[in-house]
Amino acid sequence: MLLHPTVIEKLITIYTNYGGYREEHRLRTELTKLDLQPYEQQTGERMTFLVLTEEVQKYLDSLIQT
């Protein structure tokens, strides 16, 4: 299973904002808030990625609004 590029960007943002503190309490707290879910690619190799649940929800909401 792979990480989707949006997850990688989110992790970099979290590390940048919350890393570097003593014992990394803030970083640990923010990482525990990260909500991921598997997504199977519908075309091509049909690979499975971990994606941000909030991104999936935004996409589903956009489908409902159209």
C-alpha positions as CSV (number, residue, x, y, z in Angstrom):
1,M,0.0,0.0,0.0
2,L,1.3,3.4,-0.9
3,L,0.8,6.9,0.5
4,H,-1.1,9.3,-1.9
5,P,0.9,12.5,-2.6
6,T,-1.7,14.5,-0.7
7,V,-0.9,12.5,2.4
8,I,2.8,13.1,2.0
9,E,2.2,16.8,1.7
10,K,0.0,16.8,4.8
11,L,2.7,14.9,6.8
12,I,5.4,17.4,5.7
13,T,3.2,20.3,6.9
14,I,2.6,18.6,10.2
15,Y,6.3,17.9,10.7
16,T,7.2,21.4,9.7
17,N,4.6,23.0,12.1
18,Y,4.8,20.7,15.1
19,G,8.3,19.0,14.9
20,G,11.3,20.0,16.9
21,Y,9.8,20.4,20.3
22,R,10.9,18.5,23.4
23,E,9.7,15.0,23.4
24,E,7.6,15.8,20.3
25,H,4.2,15.9,22.2
26,R,2.7,18.3,19.7
27,L,3.9,16.3,16.8
28,R,2.5,13.0,18.2
29,T,-0.9,14.7,19.0
30,E,-1.2,16.0,15.4
31,L,-0.2,12.7,13.9
32,T,-2.9,10.9,15.9
33,K,-5.5,13.2,14.4
34,L,-4.5,12.1,10.9
35,D,-7.5,10.2,9.4
36,L,-6.6,7.9,6.5
37,Q,-8.5,5.3,4.5
38,P,-7.6,2.9,1.7
39,Y,-8.5,3.8,-1.8
40,E,-8.3,1.4,-4.7
41,Q,-7.4,3.0,-8.0
42,Q,-10.2,2.5,-10.5
43,T,-8.1,2.5,-13.6
44,G,-4.7,1.2,-14.7
45,E,-2.9,-1.0,-12.2
46,R,-5.7,-0.8,-9.6
47,M,-3.1,0.0,-6.8
48,T,-4.3,0.7,-3.3
49,F,-3.3,4.0,-1.7
50,L,-3.8,5.5,1.8
51,V,-5.7,8.8,1.3
52,L,-6.9,11.5,3.6
53,T,-10.4,10.9,4.6
54,E,-11.1,14.7,4.5
55,E,-10.1,14.7,0.8
56,V,-12.4,11.8,0.0
57,Q,-15.2,13.6,1.8
58,K,-14.6,16.8,-0.2
59,Y,-14.7,14.9,-3.4
60,L,-17.9,13.1,-2.5
61,D,-19.5,16.4,-1.4
62,S,-18.5,17.9,-4.7
63,L,-20.3,15.1,-6.5
64,I,-23.5,15.7,-4.5
65,Q,-23.5,19.4,-5.3
66,T,-23.3,19.0,-9.0
